[in-house]
Structure formats: C-alpha cells, structure tokens
Amino acid sequence: MECVIFIGIQASGKSTFFKEKFYNSHIRINLDMLRTRNREDIFLTASIKAMQPFVVDNTNPTIADRKKYIDMSKDHNFKVIGYFFEPDYDLSYSRNDLRQGKEKLPEVAIKSTLKKLQNPSFAEGFDELYLVRSAAGGFLIDKID
C-alpha cells in the first residue's frame, strides 16, 4: 500500500496533479476539503485500516508537518512516496489570481508557506522522492536519488 505526500506551496498544481495521476487509484486527503484535523485523522485512519492507498494533498511545507503521515504509514507497512512541487512563486501567484471565492488565497499565505518550505529528504522516512515541475500544459517528473 502507498502513502503519497505532496509538498509544495499553494497553487503549485498539487490538486491538478492528483486528478491526473492518482484520481482513480488513491483516496485524496485534503484539508481544504475536510476542513478540520479531526476529519483528516478519520480519513487517514480509515485508509490505513482498509489498506487503501491515499494521497495527502496539503502543502506539508515542513519536516514536522510531514512526520505524522510518515510515522503512521510506516507503522502500518505502507510505502511512503513524496512529490516535491518545485516552488515557482510567480506561476503560483498567477494561478491563485484565477481562483474565485474562498479558493483564492491572500498573497501573504503563499509567501508564508514559501518561507517555511523545507525540501524533503530520505532521512524523514520516504521510500521514494520525486521532483515535480510545471511545464507547458502539464508536469515534468524527475526521480530524486
């Protein structure tokens, strides 16, 4: 089973990437949708108990933010895969500017996450790591060794 953890600033393409790559195979765990950590915990626990692959589609900018998901997954023999979305502030800002209503974030939110962003490493417990870059109309994915 797989636990996939997305790491990246807001509007970096994480949710679009989920739809393209994992929509038909993994449960999506996302705080924007679930709204509380309690609901997130319920979905995490259910996914692990059911041996259901899942994707944590949040910003997860720091090692501490990712630790909970990695530890829980490793405790239940899940493979842990990280996808690091290369930060591109200007592109994220322009994507965010196209959003409407509650989906549109204040600029300070993106800047704050960018400031906190820590590159993922195998030392955290990842079994595989990938770098994701936005490309014209899609994504470029490189395995990190």
N, C-alpha and C positions, 0 to 999 in steps of 0.2 A: 504494500500500500504506500501511497505517496502523500506527503505534506509538501505543498508548494507555497513558498513565501515570496511575495512581491516586495521589493524595496525600491522606493522612489518618491520623488516629490509629487504633489498634486498635479493633475492634468498632464502627466508624463506618458499616458497611454496604457496604463495598467489594466483598466477595465476593458478597453477595446482589445487588448492582447488576450485577456481571459476569454472573451467571446470568440476570438479567432482560434485559440489553441486548446482551451480546456472546457468550453461550454458543454460539450457532450459527454464528458468523462469525469468531471470533478464538481463537487459542491463548492459554491462560492460563499466564503465567509467575509463579509464586508461591513464595517461599522456604519458607513453611510446608509446602508440598507437596514441593518439590525438596530442601530441607534444606541444600544447600551452594551456595556461589557458583560452584563449578566446574560443577555440574549446571545452574545457571541460565545460565551462559555457553554451555553446549552448546545449550540450547533457544533462546537469543537468536540465536546464530549460525545454527542450523538455520532458524529463522523468517525471518531476513533473507536467507539464501541461497535459500530456497524462495519468497521474495516472499510470505510468509504473514502476514496481519495478526495482531498479537498485543497482549495487554494485560499490562502489568507490574502485578500485583495485590499490591503490597507497601505499606508505609507511606510510603516515599520522602519523609521529612519535610524534608530539606534540599536546597538547590540542588546541593550536591556529590553527594548520593545520586542525583539525577536526571540529572546530567551524562553519565554513562556511557551511559545509554539514549538520551538525546537525540543525543549525538555519533555514536554508532554508527548510529542510524536516519537521521540527516541525511546521513551519509557514503554511504548507500545509497538516497537519494532517497525515504525514507519520509516521509509526513506525520506530524507529531508532535502528538498531542492530549492535553491534560491535563484531568483531572477532579479538582477540589479538593473534598474532602468537608468541609463546614463543621464545625469541631470543636464537639462538644456532649459535654463530659465526663460529665455525669450520665447521658445516654442511653447512651453507650458503656459506662460502668461497669455500668449495669443489664443491657445486652446481654451483657457479659462474664460477669456473675454467673450468667446462664442457661447458660453453657457448661459442658461436662463434661470431665474428664480433662486431657490436655495442651493442649486448645484454650483452657482457662481460664487467663488470664494474671494474674500478680500486679498489684495496683493500681499499684505503682511503675512498671511497664512502660508503662502508658498515660500516667501523669503525665510520665514521662521523654520520651516521644515528643511529647507536647503542648508541653513546654518547648522542644524543638528545632524544632518545626514552623515552616517558613518558607513564606509564601504564594508560589505560583508566579507567574511573570511571562513576558511575551513575550520579554523580554531573554534568557531562558535558551535560547530556540530553539523554543518552542512555536508551532505554526501556528494552533491553536485552544485556547481555555481555557473550561472550564465550572465553575460552582459547583454543587455537589450538596448539597441539604438533605434531611434526613429529614422525611417528612410522614406523617400517619396512614396506615399500611399501604403506604407507597411512598416515592417520591422526587420532589422538585421540582428541575428542572434549569434553570439560567439561563446563557446565554452571556455570557462576560466579554469586553468590548470593549477 
